[in-house]
Amino acid sequence: MILRKDRKTVIFLGFFLFIILIGALIKIYIQPIRFAGIFLMITGFIGLITGVRIATKPADHFMEDERSDHIKEKAGFHAFELMWKLAILVGGFHVLKLSPSLTPSEDFVTGALLIGVVGLFYFRVLTWYYHKKGESK
């Protein structure tokens, strides 16, 4: 197994090794928050495994062609449009208080997360659709 040793790969792997070290120190020396240390160690191991897997592939493996780049740009634009239109709709329902069933709760964090998840889902669906359709313009 040959690992790439370019600067970005080494920094990526070093960062996650540092996260594992910090997690181990927290777990050993700071007992009240040892679960945070365990969480950091697990996160570091997952990142390290991902980094090693990426480092074994050649750098040109991750290059995208022009068609895929254009499709992601188009899907991202439409997903952004959907997100701000949903935000305006939710805000309008809250301000106007049209009906209790349509008015969102006071917790706007939940609403923002919902809009973000819908936008990400919409981006993935549009990317899949444009790839399947073969749209390039």
SULQUI-V222315 format. One record per residue. N is the residue number from 1. RES is the residue in three letters. OMEGA is omega in whole degrees, 0 to 359 (NA if undefined). Layout:
{{N RES OMEGA} {N RES OMEGA}}
//
This chain:
{{1 MET 180} {2 ILE 178} {3 LEU 173} {4 ARG 182} {5 LYS 177} {6 ASP 189} {7 ARG 182} {8 LYS 180} {9 THR 180} {10 VAL 178} {11 ILE 179} {12 PHE 180} {13 LEU 178} {14 GLY 178} {15 PHE 182} {16 PHE 172} {17 LEU 177} {18 PHE 178} {19 ILE 178} {20 ILE 179} {21 LEU 179} {22 ILE 178} {23 GLY 179} {24 ALA 178} {25 LEU 178} {26 ILE 181} {27 LYS 184} {28 ILE 191} {29 TYR 182} {30 ILE 187} {31 GLN 182} {32 PRO 180} {33 ILE 183} {34 ARG 178} {35 PHE 175} {36 ALA 177} {37 GLY 178} {38 ILE 178} {39 PHE 178} {40 LEU 179} {41 MET 178} {42 ILE 177} {43 THR 179} {44 GLY 178} {45 PHE 178} {46 ILE 178} {47 GLY 179} {48 LEU 178} {49 ILE 177} {50 THR 180} {51 GLY 178} {52 VAL 179} {53 ARG 178} {54 ILE 183} {55 ALA 179} {56 THR 181} {57 LYS 178} {58 PRO 184} {59 ALA 181} {60 ASP 178} {61 HIS 185} {62 PHE 178} {63 MET 179} {64 GLU 177} {65 ASP 186} {66 GLU 181} {67 ARG 180} {68 SER 179} {69 ASP 180} {70 HIS 180} {71 ILE 178} {72 LYS 179} {73 GLU 180} {74 LYS 179} {75 ALA 178} {76 GLY 178} {77 PHE 181} {78 HIS 177} {79 ALA 177} {80 PHE 178} {81 GLU 180} {82 LEU 183} {83 MET 182} {84 TRP 176} {85 LYS 176} {86 LEU 179} {87 ALA 178} {88 ILE 180} {89 LEU 179} {90 VAL 178} {91 GLY 178} {92 GLY 177} {93 PHE 181} {94 HIS 182} {95 VAL 184} {96 LEU 182} {97 LYS 184} {98 LEU 177} {99 SER 182} {100 PRO 182} {101 SER 180} {102 LEU 182} {103 THR 179} {104 PRO 180} {105 SER 181} {106 GLU 182} {107 ASP 182} {108 PHE 178} {109 VAL 178} {110 THR 179} {111 GLY 179} {112 ALA 177} {113 LEU 179} {114 LEU 179} {115 ILE 178} {116 GLY 180} {117 VAL 178} {118 VAL 179} {119 GLY 178} {120 LEU 178} {121 PHE 179} {122 TYR 177} {123 PHE 180} {124 ARG 180} {125 VAL 180} {126 LEU 177} {127 THR 178} {128 TRP 182} {129 TYR 181} {130 TYR 175} {131 HIS 181} {132 LYS 182} {133 LYS 182} {134 GLY 182} {135 GLU 178} {136 SER 179} {137 LYS NA}}
//
